[in-house]
Amino acid sequence: MPVYEFACSKCGKRLEMLVKIGTKKEPVCDMCGKPMKKVMSAPAFILNGSRWAHDNYGLSPATKSKKGDKNNGT
């Protein structure tokens, strides 16, 4: 089951819940009793730095060959 984040439009309370896929019913806020809406959450991973992938993904072929020259053993 995926984890979704919900927020109350009246009091602003936020919570995360496991929700079955296909569930249409939205949770109700336990503080004010209003229905909560699904909100977008921050991603669980961050790609930062100039070399975030070990295989140089995103570099041009010329740049890859220059960087690969060190590992060719020549």
C-alpha positions in Angstrom: 0.0 0.0 0.0 1.4 3.5 -0.9 1.8 6.2 1.7 0.0 9.4 1.0 0.1 12.8 2.8 -3.1 14.5 3.7 -3.9 18.1 4.9 -6.9 19.6 6.5 -8.2 22.7 4.7 -9.7 24.2 7.9 -7.1 23.6 10.7 -4.0 22.8 8.6 -3.2 19.5 10.3 -1.1 17.2 8.2 -0.7 13.4 8.4 0.7 10.5 6.4 -1.4 7.3 5.9 -1.2 4.0 4.2 -4.1 3.9 1.8 -5.3 1.0 -0.4 -5.1 1.6 -4.1 -8.5 2.4 -5.4 -9.8 3.9 -2.2 -12.1 6.8 -3.0 -13.0 7.9 0.6 -10.8 10.7 2.0 -9.9 10.7 5.7 -11.5 13.0 8.2 -9.5 15.3 10.4 -9.6 14.1 14.1 -9.2 17.7 15.4 -12.0 19.5 13.5 -14.0 16.8 11.7 -13.5 18.2 8.2 -12.5 16.0 5.2 -8.7 16.1 4.4 -7.3 16.5 0.9 -4.3 14.6 -0.6 -1.3 16.9 -1.0 2.0 16.6 -2.9 4.9 15.5 -0.8 8.6 16.1 -1.2 10.4 13.3 -3.1 12.2 10.7 -1.1 15.5 11.2 -2.9 17.8 14.0 -3.9 20.3 14.1 -6.8 22.9 16.7 -6.2 26.5 17.4 -7.1 28.2 17.2 -10.5 28.8 13.4 -10.4 25.6 12.0 -8.9 25.7 8.8 -11.0 28.6 6.4 -11.2 28.1 5.9 -14.9 28.3 9.6 -15.9 24.6 9.6 -17.0 23.8 12.9 -18.8 27.3 13.6 -20.0 28.0 13.9 -23.7 29.8 11.0 -25.5 33.0 13.1 -25.9 33.1 13.9 -22.2 32.4 10.2 -21.3 35.4 9.1 -23.5 37.7 11.6 -21.9 36.7 10.5 -18.4 36.9 6.9 -19.4 40.5 7.2 -20.6 41.8 7.0 -17.0 40.2 3.5 -16.6 41.3 2.1 -20.0 44.7 0.9 -18.6 46.7 2.6 -21.3 
